[in-house]
Amino acid sequence: MLKDKTIILGVTGGIAVYKAADIVSRLKKLHANVEVIMTEGATEFVTPLTFQTMSGNVVHREMFSEIINYDVEHISLAQKADLILIAPATANTIGKIANGIADNLLTTVIMASTAKIVFAPAMNTKMYQNPIVKDNMEKLKKIGYSFIQPAVGMLACGDYGEGKMAEPVDIVEYIVDSFIKKDLSEKKIVITAGPTMEPLDPVRYMTNHSSGKMGYSIAKEAATRGAEVVLISGPTSITPPRGIELIKVKTTEDMLNAVDKYFHSCDVLIKSAAPVDYRPETVSSTKIKKKENEKDELIIKYVKNPDIAAHFGKQKKNQIMVGFAAETNNLDEYAMEKLKKKNLDFIVANDVTKEGAGFNSDTNIVTIIDKEGNKNTYPMMNKREVAKVILDRVKSILDDKS
Ligand SMILES: Cc1cc2nc3c(=O)[nH]c(=O)nc-3n(C[C@H](O)[C@H](O)[C@H](O)COP(=O)(O)O)c2cc1C
C-alpha cells in the first residue's frame, strides 16, 4: 500500500516514544521506506538501535555530522520525503516549528520540506490545553500542517485526560489515507447506515441485526476521497469516521426526515441502512406488564413504515441513488425487482446466509447489478474494500454525467 513512499518519522522526547516503534513496524509491513530522525530528547527514552533495527535504515540525529558524498542530510531527507510524521510530537518541538526555529535535524528538515507534515501530539493534559501550545498548533494548522488528535485516557504521569497519543494503528491508517486520491471532492454524499428501532413501550423495541459497519465504511472511504459526507445512522456502537457530519436517528420515520433535509442538495444517496419495515401501531407510554391471569400471548398490531428508498426514488432528479438488498434466497431476482421499484442507479446485493457476508460481519460478498441488468460478482472482501468498489462505480457514473 505504501510501496515507493518514503515516510520520515520524527521522534521527539515524550514518554510515548515506545509507541513509535510500533508505527515503524506497521509502516514497514505496508512496504514504506521509513527514515527515522530522533531528537536528542527522544534518545533519552529509547536508543536509536531500536529504530534502526525496525526501519532497516540508519537513524538520523546529527545536523553537523561530516558530509558524506556531498549529501547535505537535512536537504536530502527533506527532498526524499513523501510525508513527514512527527510521533510523538512534544509541546517543545511543535512550539519550535510554529515559531520558525530550526535548531536540530528534525526541525530543519521540516523547514526545508514541501512534503505533507503530520503531527501526532502526546503530552500531559495541562500541557496540551496550555494556550501557548494551542496557539502554536492553530498557527501550524493554518499553513496546512495536519494534526492527529490525541485521545482522552490515563496518561503516563497518572493524570486522566486529553493528551494521550493516538494509537499507532490509527496513525498509520491516517498516513495511508493521506495518499488516497481526492477524486470525490466537491461531491456531497448522503449515506444511511445501521438499523432503525421502533419502540413498543419505554423499555422494549423492534429492530434488526444490521450493525452499520457497511455504511460507516462507505462514509470513511468517501470522506477520505474528499467528499462532503452526511452519515445518517440508526443506533450503532461504531466510532464515526473523522471529518463527516453524523446525524443520529432512531425510528424509520426519523431516518426519512433526516434524509429529506439533505437529499435535495446531495449528489449521491447511498442507502445502506436496514430500516425496520413495520412499527407497532401504538406505543404504550408505560411499560407493558406481564399479566398472570390471561392467555400466554401478547398480540401486537404492526403498521407499515414509509419506504425511504422508494420515497426518494420518486423525487430523484440528478442524484445518483444506490441501494442494498440483503436476501436469504432468490438474490438476483429480488435485487432487480428492488432496483426497478426504487428507481436506483445500481444495487448492492448480498446473500446474508453465506459465511463472510451480511450483518455484523467485517467482510461481505456482493453482487452489483445496474439499471441495464449488468451483473458483477466480487470475491469476499472487507467492508472498506467493498466501499471502494461501490464508490468507484459512483465515480464512474458521476464522470459520465459531467
Ligand atoms: C519522563 C519525561 C517524560 C516527558 N514526556 C513528555 C511528553 O509526553 N510530551 C511532551 O511534550 N514533553 C514531555 N517531556 C518533556 C520533553 O522531553 C522536553 O520538553 C524536551 O525538551 C523535548 O525535546 P524535543 O522536543 O527536542 O524532543 C517529558 C520529559 C520527561 C523527563
The ligand as a Gaussian input file, in Angstrom:
#p B3LYP/6-31G(d) Opt

LIG

0 1
 C        9.980000      11.463000      31.820000
 C        9.654000      12.587000      30.882000
 C        8.539000      12.480000      30.090000
 C        8.193000      13.520000      29.214000
 N        7.093000      13.381000      28.434000
 C        6.737000      14.386000      27.607000
 C        5.583000      14.253000      26.795000
 O        4.895000      13.231000      26.797000
 N        5.265000      15.299000      25.993000
 C        5.996000      16.444000      25.944000
 O        5.611000      17.355000      25.194000
 N        7.109000      16.567000      26.688000
 C        7.497000      15.579000      27.519000
 N        8.618000      15.715000      28.285000
 C        9.413000      16.941000      28.177000
 C       10.307000      16.922000      26.946000
 O       11.171000      15.802000      26.983000
 C       11.104000      18.220000      26.855000
 O       10.221000      19.312000      26.638000
 C       12.178000      18.181000      25.806000
 O       12.818000      19.430000      25.747000
 C       11.626000      17.830000      24.444000
 O       12.620000      17.917000      23.469000
 P       12.356000      17.557000      21.943000
 O       11.062000      18.204000      21.562000
 O       13.504000      18.142000      21.198000
 O       12.354000      16.085000      21.851000
 C        8.995000      14.682000      29.150000
 C       10.137000      14.766000      29.953000
 C       10.450000      13.731000      30.800000
 C       11.701000      13.846000      31.656000

